[in-house]
């Protein structure tokens, strides 16, 4: 190790990378000659990739996720982000106004924040 302390997470990452490379080499060794060439009239990637699904299932199980359920990371639309920011700013401003004794203005900001939150549904 050349006297340099290495974080345990980096070692785990290298071990996982080594396992994945050996798995890919094992899968590639089973491919018949000419498997990379596309045959005419046959849809490439038409069937399920069982090896990839199995590897993903094993990785999910190692991370403690429920097996068979994929995480869904969908993008958040810009309009939703802007309404979330508006509601958040109204709530913070209303809290600051309440702390300084401006109850009327705080109520107005709470009403504006509530109106903006309607657009989040």
PyMOL commands that set and color helices and strands:
alter all, ss='L'
color gray80, all
select helices_A, chain A and resi 8-30+50-62+78-99+103-120
alter helices_A, ss='H'
color red, helices_A
deselect
rebuild
show_as cartoon
